[in-house]
Amino acid sequence: MAKDHSAFPNEDSYDETYGSGDLSTILPKSDFPDAERDPRRIYAAVRDELMLDGNSRQNLATFCQTWEEPEIHQLMDDCIDKNMVDKDEYPQTAEIEARCVRMLADLWNAPDPGNGVGCSTTGSSEAAMLGGLAMKRRWEARRRAEGKPIDKPNLITGPVQICWHKFTRYWDIEHREIPMEDGRLLMTPEEVLARCDENTIGVVPTLGVTFTGEYEPVKAVSDALDDLQARTGLDVPIHVDGASGGFLAPFCAPDLEWDFRLPRVRSINTSGHKFGLAPLGVGWVLWREEQDLPEEMVFWVNYLGGNMRDIALNFSRPGGQIVCQYYNFLRLGRNGYRKIHGACYRSAAFLADEIGKMGPFEIVYDGNPEGGIPAVSWKMKDGAEPGFSLFDLADRLRVRGWQVPAYTLPANCEHQAIQRILVRNGVSFDLCSLLVDHMKDALAHFEAHPIQEPLSKHEASGFHH
Ligand SMILES: *Cc1c(COP(=O)(O)O)cnc(C)c1O
């Protein structure tokens, strides 16, 4: 029977999705489209394309949150119109940001937490720029007062996250990065002292080094710098990159002295969207006291008839992440954070134990709460020739959707390949046990099908953070 077209005047206006005209063609990829299209169908097409990114929950490379409570999804939606820069138009969002700064000042043992000095940022990278710039300005002010030149500032770090490379390059600062050596993958007080001089604007230890997950020894470095000052008069401040550790150590290693308990620690950055458990797009930078934040970095803005600091590289910026950070502080408290991160540390310890027992691997960092973040890193045992590389293992685990990064270390350990698993909220103990099974499957696969030409770092996809 012939189709009665008159009963379906516009067939394409029905709900059906994948047979529609809109989706029966290749969608534009470069030319700016002319036509309007149906929102529901285009939503389906865009959402489908996102599938090809892989499953973020199985991405064990990222430090960032990939699971959030339903309430956070709801709050993000509620806050889609909040602009952090408009402190006068959204004064309550600004107030919430200020509360978070005070709570962090309390968490990090600032001398006067009720007057916490700091701000939210888009992440630790922007926070590092602001913390670094404050160090540079303080050093410049001191040098000017002494009538000395300010043309050769330098910054001392261990093997750092790329944001510090950006900071030193963008602001014309000599970067004295302490290279790794076999058997020493972190900064030490001796290596720091060997690089200090009158042009050193500061030292940046990292609480949770990107490459292995370990904490650098903030207190030992601080003590050594106290000693340096006593001997030479040089007063070199510390900024702690606590991107991960800033939200871990206070809960899981409370006796570790790394924060404002050490008078030499003048500023700290952290990523709210890492172990702060907020959704992507928030970091924090705090200064110890008001005098540590140079006044010329501050733009005072009106808010609720009062004044509030605006310290930021961005202008417009979404507010939802900050509201969610506040939600997390209220919702979890110290006990909730301790519980969640404690579960991650237990999973990391389990993984370290299992991976250590597999045979070919040597654990570099075992994910203990005093030593670093809930992560495990390992390398091939010296002399082991198991017939595959860590890059092959990463490649094989992708078959089951796992992203377990393998990469080579930075200078002077470029020859050393390493692999790392980051355990964060939502990487459950049970999922870890399945990953262990899949690693064993992979090893059995390589035994049955030895690799003739193991993958090198150049052929492997290079993802680490
Ligand atoms: C992730 C990370 C950064 C960068 O932080 P973002 O929040 O991604 O901008 C800086 N330093 C360390 C140690 C990190 O782990």
The ligand as an SDF file (V2000), in Angstrom:
LIG
                    3D

 15 15  0  0  0  0  0  0  0  0999 V2000
   48.1810   19.0870   38.2980 C   0  0  0  0  0  0  0  0  0  0  0  0
   49.3580   19.7980   38.8160 C   0  0  0  0  0  0  0  0  0  0  0  0
   49.5950   21.1270   38.4680 C   0  0  0  0  0  0  0  0  0  0  0  0
   48.6990   21.8690   37.5190 C   0  0  0  0  0  0  0  0  0  0  0  0
   47.4510   22.0050   38.0880 O   0  0  0  0  0  0  0  0  0  0  0  0
   46.1130   22.3100   37.2810 P   0  0  0  0  0  0  0  0  0  0  0  0
   45.1080   22.3660   38.3620 O   0  0  0  0  0  0  0  0  0  0  0  0
   45.9240   21.1670   36.3340 O   0  0  0  0  0  0  0  0  0  0  0  0
   46.3050   23.6060   36.5700 O   0  0  0  0  0  0  0  0  0  0  0  0
   50.6850   21.7590   39.0340 C   0  0  0  0  0  0  0  0  0  0  0  0
   51.5110   21.1160   39.8730 N   0  0  0  0  0  0  0  0  0  0  0  0
   51.3330   19.8390   40.2220 C   0  0  0  0  0  0  0  0  0  0  0  0
   52.2630   19.1870   41.1860 C   0  0  0  0  0  0  0  0  0  0  0  0
   50.2290   19.1280   39.7010 C   0  0  0  0  0  0  0  0  0  0  0  0
   50.0420   17.8560   40.0740 O   0  0  0  0  0  0  0  0  0  0  0  0
  1  2  1  0
  2  3  1  0
  2 14  2  0
  3  4  1  0
  3 10  2  0
  4  5  1  0
  5  6  1  0
  6  7  2  0
  6  8  1  0
  6  9  1  0
 10 11  1  0
 11 12  2  0
 12 13  1  0
 12 14  1  0
 14 15  1  0
M  END
$$$$
